[in-house]
Amino acid sequence: MNPYSNKPSKAFWRSAVSDISMLEVQDLFTPRFEISKSMRISAAGSCFAQYIGQQFKERGYNFMDFEPPPLGLPQKMWHNHGFDLYSARYSNIYSIRQLVQTFARADGSFVPDEVAFIDEKGRARDPFRPAIEPNGFINEEELTLDREYHLQQINTMLDNTDLFVFTFGLTEAWECIKDGAILPSCPGTIAGTYDPDKYRFKNFTFSEVTNDAEAFMDYALKRNPDMKFLFTISPVPLTATATDDHVMVATMHSKSVLRAAIGELHKAYDNIDYFPSYELVAAHPMRAMYYKPNLRNVAMTGVERVMDLFFDAHGDTAPEPAEQSKPEQVSTHANEDDAVCEEAILETFGS
């Protein structure tokens, strides 16, 4: 007898991985708590989080949207204008520090120095949502009005959320030197002008990620003491790295830091659950079968497989009612298989 003698088959590589097809993987995820269809669910995160939110909606869960599309905006334009992606129109939030600051901006406890990127035509971009309007706002006044409404909606979110889902994306970010504000993209890529005296590269450490996550949970629980959290990691690699490392090495470092941090948080807090979407797509036994040929974008077959495992684990195996008489759906993005991911623009700067 030894500590391994009575372990189940999922604890051994041969029985749990190498001797079976990955399409038959079992017991990869055991939910820590129930997620019912009556729970108010809000979500944020990197681009892969869009798939998770969409699956909750399609399966009839109470997915919250505090900034729904305005009447008159054609459905095919929703995603390009930041609607119907998350629970508010904040676009992609790649780091937990950015998430913390988003809620701090909403309640007024953090007022960044950076307010607008103005282009040569006088049109304005939001530094914290640079792609939210494809052609920018008409001027800074229009941007300010939109941002005020946006932050008002975010400020009500945690008071009306039972489960908050966050997908950790990257450790690499760009920071305003003056006040530490985290931007979702480097100025000079989507919008703005890069100035090394104003902006610097930031690569979050393990302790920074865990501390920021704890800060967010502490803030959320003060607003709503019964809230639970579902954390995932995006399996989408970095498009480009600002480090001196090879992009594959930088990706592995980034995802490893995030995975280790969430592992520690999951052990420390009973109100956190971790769903291994990252492992289900990116782990080497999967042989990249859920990626598209560019080995970066996740194919819809992979998304559906991952989410089926999640909902099956929660006992939700019933077919969608929409399958019986499904109306024709209007695509809300140029390529409905792909998430809206601003980071992808970095590919255009490569040699």
C-alpha positions in Angstrom: 0.0 0.0 0.0 1.1 3.5 -0.8 -0.6 6.9 -1.6 -1.2 5.8 -5.2 -2.7 2.4 -4.5 -6.4 3.6 -4.3 -6.2 6.5 -6.8 -8.9 6.4 -9.5 -8.0 5.9 -13.2 -8.0 9.6 -13.9 -4.9 10.0 -11.7 -2.7 7.9 -14.0 -1.5 9.1 -17.4 -1.8 5.8 -19.2 -5.4 5.1 -18.2 -6.5 8.7 -18.4 -4.7 9.9 -21.4 -2.5 7.7 -23.5 -4.7 4.6 -23.7 -7.8 6.5 -24.8 -8.9 8.8 -27.5 -9.0 12.4 -26.3 -12.6 12.5 -27.6 -13.4 10.0 -24.8 -11.7 11.8 -21.9 -13.5 11.4 -18.6 -13.5 13.2 -15.2 -11.5 16.1 -16.4 -13.8 18.5 -14.6 -15.8 18.1 -11.4 -17.8 21.2 -10.6 -17.3 22.7 -7.1 -20.7 24.3 -7.0 -24.0 24.2 -9.0 -24.7 26.7 -11.7 -28.4 26.9 -12.2 -30.2 28.6 -15.1 -31.8 31.1 -12.7 -28.4 32.4 -11.6 -27.5 35.9 -12.9 -24.3 35.3 -14.9 -21.9 38.1 -16.0 -18.7 37.6 -17.9 -15.6 39.4 -19.0 -12.1 38.5 -20.2 -10.0 37.9 -23.3 -11.5 37.0 -26.6 -12.1 33.3 -25.8 -14.6 34.4 -23.1 -16.9 35.5 -25.9 -17.5 31.8 -26.7 -18.4 31.0 -23.1 -20.9 33.8 -22.8 -22.5 32.8 -26.1 -22.9 29.2 -24.9 -24.6 30.3 -21.7 -27.0 32.4 -23.8 -27.7 29.6 -26.3 -28.4 27.1 -23.6 -31.0 29.2 -21.8 -29.0 30.5 -18.8 -29.6 33.9 -17.3 -26.7 35.6 -18.9 -26.7 39.3 -18.1 -26.2 42.1 -20.6 -26.0 45.6 -19.1 -25.4 47.3 -22.4 -27.6 45.7 -25.0 -27.4 46.8 -28.7 -29.5 49.9 -29.4 -32.6 49.7 -31.4 -31.9 50.3 -35.1 -28.4 48.8 -35.1 -28.4 45.9 -37.6 -27.6 42.6 -35.9 -24.7 41.9 -38.3 -23.0 45.0 -36.9 -23.4 44.2 -33.2 -20.0 42.6 -32.7 -18.0 45.1 -34.7 -19.4 47.8 -32.3 -18.7 45.8 -29.2 -22.3 44.6 -28.4 -23.4 41.1 -27.6 -19.9 40.0 -26.7 -19.8 40.3 -22.9 -22.0 41.6 -20.1 -21.1 45.1 -20.9 -19.5 47.0 -23.8 -16.0 46.9 -22.4 -14.6 44.8 -25.2 -11.7 42.4 -24.4 -10.2 42.6 -20.9 -6.9 40.7 -21.2 -5.6 41.0 -17.6 -7.0 40.8 -14.1 -5.4 44.2 -13.4 -7.3 45.7 -16.3 -10.5 44.2 -14.8 -9.9 45.7 -11.4 -9.3 49.1 -12.9 -12.4 48.8 -15.0 -14.6 48.6 -11.9 -12.6 51.2 -10.2 -13.2 53.6 -13.1 -16.9 52.7 -12.9 -17.3 53.6 -9.2 -15.1 56.7 -9.6 -12.3 55.5 -7.3 -9.8 55.6 -10.2 -9.8 58.4 -12.7 -7.1 57.8 -15.3 -5.1 60.6 -16.8 -5.5 59.2 -20.3 -9.0 60.1 -21.6 -8.9 60.0 -25.4 -6.8 59.3 -28.5 -7.6 61.9 -31.1 -6.6 61.2 -34.7 -5.7 63.6 -37.5 -9.4 64.0 -38.4 -10.4 64.9 -34.9 -12.2 61.6 -34.3 -11.8 60.2 -30.8 -11.0 56.7 -29.5 -11.4 55.4 -26.0 -7.9 54.3 -24.7 -9.6 51.5 -22.7 -11.8 50.4 -25.6 -9.9 51.5 -28.7 -11.8 49.2 -31.1 -15.3 49.8 -29.8 -16.2 52.1 -32.6 -14.5 50.9 -35.9 -14.1 54.5 -37.1 -13.9 56.2 -33.8 -16.3 58.6 -32.1 -17.1 61.9 -33.9 -15.3 63.9 -31.3 -14.2 63.7 -27.6 -17.6 64.9 -26.4 -19.4 62.0 -28.0 -16.8 59.6 -26.6 -17.3 61.1 -23.1 -21.0 60.7 -23.2 -20.7 57.1 -24.3 -18.1 56.3 -21.7 -20.2 57.8 -18.9 -23.2 55.6 -19.8 -20.9 52.6 -20.1 -19.3 53.1 -16.7 -22.8 53.7 -15.1 -23.9 50.3 -16.4 -20.7 48.6 -15.2 -21.2 50.1 -11.7 -24.5 48.2 -11.4 -23.1 44.9 -12.6 -21.7 43.3 -9.4 -24.9 44.2 -7.5 -26.9 42.1 -10.0 -24.6 39.1 -10.5 -24.6 35.7 -8.8 -21.7 34.2 -10.9 -18.9 36.2 -12.4 -17.0 34.4 -15.2 -13.6 35.7 -16.1 -11.2 34.3 -18.7 -7.6 35.2 -18.1 -5.8 36.0 -21.3 -2.3 37.4 -21.1 0.3 38.6 -18.7 1.7 41.0 -21.2 0.2 44.5 -21.1 0.9 48.2 -21.7 0.9 50.6 -18.8 0.5 54.4 -18.5 3.6 55.5 -16.6 2.0 58.4 -14.9 -0.8 56.6 -13.1 -0.4 52.9 -13.8 -3.5 52.6 -15.9 -3.5 49.4 -18.0 -4.4 49.7 -21.6 -5.8 46.7 -23.6 -3.4 47.4 -26.5 -0.2 49.3 -27.1 -0.8 52.8 -28.3 0.1 53.1 -32.0 -1.4 49.7 -32.9 -5.2 50.1 -32.9 -5.2 53.8 -32.0 -3.1 56.5 -30.4 0.6 57.2 -30.8 3.3 55.3 -29.0 5.4 57.5 -26.7 8.1 55.7 -24.6 7.9 58.6 -22.1 4.2 57.9 -21.5 3.8 54.2 -21.9 5.8 51.1 -20.8 5.6 47.4 -21.3 4.3 45.4 -18.3 4.5 41.6 -17.9 2.6 40.6 -14.8 4.2 38.2 -12.3 2.6 35.3 -10.5 2.2 37.4 -7.3 0.7 40.3 -9.2 -1.9 38.1 -10.8 -2.9 36.5 -7.6 -3.0 39.8 -5.7 -5.1 41.5 -8.4 -7.5 38.5 -8.5 -7.9 38.7 -4.7 -8.4 42.5 -4.9 -11.2 42.0 -7.5 -12.9 39.3 -5.4 -12.7 41.4 -2.3 -14.3 44.3 -4.1 -17.0 42.1 -5.7 -17.9 40.4 -2.4 -18.3 43.8 -0.7 -20.9 44.6 -3.3 -22.4 41.1 -3.3 -21.3 38.8 -0.5 -22.8 35.6 -2.1 -21.1 35.9 -5.4 -19.3 33.0 -6.9 -16.5 33.0 -9.5 -15.7 30.8 -12.5 -12.2 31.3 -13.8 -10.8 30.0 -17.1 -7.7 30.6 -19.2 -7.8 31.4 -22.9 -6.1 28.7 -25.0 -5.4 31.4 -27.6 -1.6 32.0 -27.9 -0.1 35.5 -28.1 -0.2 37.0 -31.5 3.1 38.8 -30.7 5.3 39.4 -27.7 7.0 42.6 -26.6 9.6 40.6 -24.7 12.9 39.4 -26.3 11.7 35.8 -26.2 10.4 33.7 -29.1 6.6 34.2 -29.2 6.1 30.5 -28.3 8.3 30.7 -25.2 6.6 34.0 -24.2 3.2 32.3 -24.7 4.1 29.3 -22.5 5.5 31.7 -19.8 2.3 33.8 -19.8 -0.1 30.8 -19.7 2.0 29.1 -17.1 1.9 32.1 -14.8 -1.8 32.4 -15.2 -2.4 28.7 -14.6 -0.3 28.6 -11.5 -2.0 31.7 -10.1 -5.5 30.3 -10.6 -4.4 27.0 -9.1 -3.4 28.8 -5.9 -6.6 30.8 -5.9 -8.7 27.7 -6.5 -7.1 25.9 -3.5 -7.5 29.0 -1.2 -11.1 30.0 -1.9 -14.2 27.8 -1.9 -16.2 30.3 -4.0 -13.9 29.9 -7.0 -14.3 27.2 -9.6 -11.8 26.5 -12.4 -12.8 25.0 -15.7 -9.9 23.6 -17.7 -10.8 25.0 -21.2 -7.1 25.8 -21.6 -6.0 22.2 -21.1 -8.8 20.9 -23.2 -7.6 22.8 -26.2 -3.9 23.5 -25.7 -2.5 20.4 -23.9 -0.2 18.4 -26.1 -2.4 15.2 -26.0 -5.0 17.2 -27.9 -2.6 17.3 -30.9 -3.8 20.8 -31.8 -6.9 19.2 -33.3 -9.2 22.0 -32.0 -7.1 24.8 -33.5 -7.5 26.2 -36.9 -4.5 25.9 -39.4 -2.9 29.0 -38.0 -2.6 27.1 -34.6 -4.0 30.2 -32.9 -7.7 30.5 -33.5 -9.9 27.9 -31.9 -12.2 26.1 -34.3 -15.9 26.0 -33.4 -15.7 22.2 -33.1 -13.3 22.8 -30.3 -15.4 25.4 -28.6 -18.4 23.1 -28.8 -16.5 20.2 -27.4 -15.1 22.2 -24.5 -18.4 23.7 -23.6 -20.2 20.4 -23.9 -17.9 18.9 -21.3 -18.6 21.9 -19.1 -22.3 21.7 -19.3 -22.3 17.9 -19.1 -20.4 18.1 -15.8 -23.2 20.4 -14.6 -25.9 17.9 -15.6 -27.1 19.9 -18.5 -27.2 17.4 -21.3 -30.6 18.2 -22.7 -30.7 19.2 -26.4 -31.3 22.9 -27.1 -35.0 23.7 -27.8 -33.8 25.7 -30.7 -32.5 22.6 -32.4 -36.1 21.5 -33.2 -37.0 24.6 -35.2 -33.9 26.8 -35.3 -34.5 30.1 -37.2 -31.8 31.3 -39.5 -29.2 33.2 -37.5 -27.7 36.4 -38.8 -23.9 36.5 -38.4 -22.8 39.3 -36.1 -19.2 39.3 -37.2 -17.3 39.0 -40.5 -16.2 35.5 -39.6 -18.8 34.0 -37.2 -16.3 31.3 -36.2 -13.8 33.7 -34.8 -14.0 35.8 -31.6 -13.4 39.5 -31.8 -9.8 39.9 -30.8 -8.1 43.2 -31.0 -4.7 41.6 -30.3 -4.8 40.0 -33.7 -3.9 43.3 -35.3 -0.3 42.8 -34.1 0.2 40.2 -36.8 0.2 43.1 -39.4 3.3 44.5 -37.8 5.4 41.4 -38.4 8.1 41.1 -41.0 
